[in-house]
Amino acid sequence: MSSEANLLPLIVEPEQLVEHLDDPSLLIIDVPMRAESHAEGHVPGAIFLDKGRLMRGEGEVPSQEPSVEQLSALFSELGLTRDVHVVAYDDEGGGWAGRLLWTLELIGHTRYSYLNGGIHAWRASNQPVSTEAHSPTPSDYQAEILAPEVLIEYDEIAERLGEKGFAVWDARSPAEYRGEKGQNKHLGHIPGAVNLEWTQAMDPDHGLRLRDYAELITELEALGLTPDMEVATHCQSHHRSGLTWLVGKALGFEKIRGYAGSWKEWGNRDDTPIEKP
């Protein structure tokens, strides 16, 4: 891998990325909410990824992480190799891109970056846009869950509720958090969870880039979340919380974990404690 690509930070700006578009060790992946977004214009050389591939897609909790077989097939198709540096982005401010990076972390691939603001920031800063489909060169990638600590399951959360130094960050809307909205068997939130909706981490006036770090840290600390804590983050399906996981990483929360089952699982079980205001 080139030393140049190695210098890309976790959060990369359009002006930084455009200088590396010809670097063969970069794998740029567009994982949009709207599939049409890719065809309408993407970062030159970016590969399209169907967001559904980032979830298991079957069983009672389809939002869970894909099986090792599914991950091996996916990353082989994308052309992932150990020495590739992945740059992920989307069209919605980081939810699906964050889920992709969380998945990479789970399989031990830590060479990755997020294009701050995704395609919105890219376009707003007048960077080149391509409508040409780009096919990856397939690899033979054998995925393993090398960092299981990036994931957290419902039973561990239930056991640790109220534990000092452990917290739950609910990235859903306030209405979902309060139990006023949702399609689950049970509505409400995990007892003691704090609510900061995922969109609150974005700056709508700055191409959906992440908001000022100092402001975000201050808001999270006011809610009782500090970087030294172990934090489990979730939403309905660990899509919106893909961004809050990424934000935690960017802010120095070294022990932030994603709950892939999210409320899809918690709110449909009968043995999980639930709180409403």
Stockholm file with secondary structure:
# STOCKHOLM 1.0

chainA/1-277         MSSEANLLPLIVEPEQLVEHLDDPSLLIIDVPMRAESHAEGHVPGAIFLDKGRLMRGEGEVPSQEPSVEQLSALFSELGLTRDVHVVAYDDEGGGWAGRLLWTLELIGHTRYSYLNGGIHAWRASNQPVSTEAHSPTPSDYQAEILAPEVLIEYDEIAERLGEKGFAVWDARSPAEYRGEKGQNKHLGHIPGAVNLEWTQAMDPDHGLRLRDYAELITELEALGLTPDMEVATHCQSHHRSGLTWLVGKALGFEKIRGYAGSWKEWGNRDDTPIEKP
#=GR chainA/1-277 SS CCHHHHTCCSEECHHHHGGGTTCTTEEEEECCSSTHHHHHCBSTTCEECCGGGGSCCCSSCTTSCCCHHHHHHHHHHHTCCTTCEEEEECSSSSHHHHHHHHHHHHTTCCCEEEETTHHHHHHHTTCCCBCSCCCCCCCCCCCCCCCGGGBCCHHHHHHHTTCTTEEEEECSCHHHHTTSSCSSSSCSBCTTCEECCGGGGEEGGGTTEECCHHHHHHHHHHHTCCTTSEEEEECSSSSHHHHHHHHHHHTTCTEEEECSSHHHHHTTCSSSCCBCC
#=GC SS_cons         CCHHHHTCCSEECHHHHGGGTTCTTEEEEECCSSTHHHHHCBSTTCEECCGGGGSCCCSSCTTSCCCHHHHHHHHHHHTCCTTCEEEEECSSSSHHHHHHHHHHHHTTCCCEEEETTHHHHHHHTTCCCBCSCCCCCCCCCCCCCCCGGGBCCHHHHHHHTTCTTEEEEECSCHHHHTTSSCSSSSCSBCTTCEECCGGGGEEGGGTTEECCHHHHHHHHHHHTCCTTSEEEEECSSSSHHHHHHHHHHHTTCTEEEECSSHHHHHTTCSSSCCBCC
//
